[in-house]
Amino acid sequence: MPCAIQISAANNIAFSGGNYAQFGAGCFGIGNDPEAYITGLGLGTSYISVTDGYFTQVMGNSFRLGGIQANAHHPSDTQMINSNITISGNIFYNMSPLFSSTVPILSTYIQYSTIANNDIYYVPHSGISDGYGWGS
């Protein structure tokens, strides 16, 4: 499922505060999106933070961190590594009323990152899914 805000092949980006409401799909996709680059390499992200936001009625994953392709878990180039991502101090309420298998925070293949101090309530599935993905 696509995300409204996609951050790939980027570093040193910060979102602080804000209301993220009524998204028909996902909200933030951070890292490894093969559709979000021009050069063909360097899908990874580093030093990305999203803090103190309010998320409600996001139909997909509010956050999709990392990637699920083979280059996400076995990168052929170090530029594809996703690291130093911070998701902190956010509030997630009434998430995914249409797609019950999505979660507020989906973290697949990332390293040296922090997911902390987030309030998650009234969700149909788990609040945080961490450390898995699909690949070859």
Salt bridges, closest charged atoms under 4 A:
none
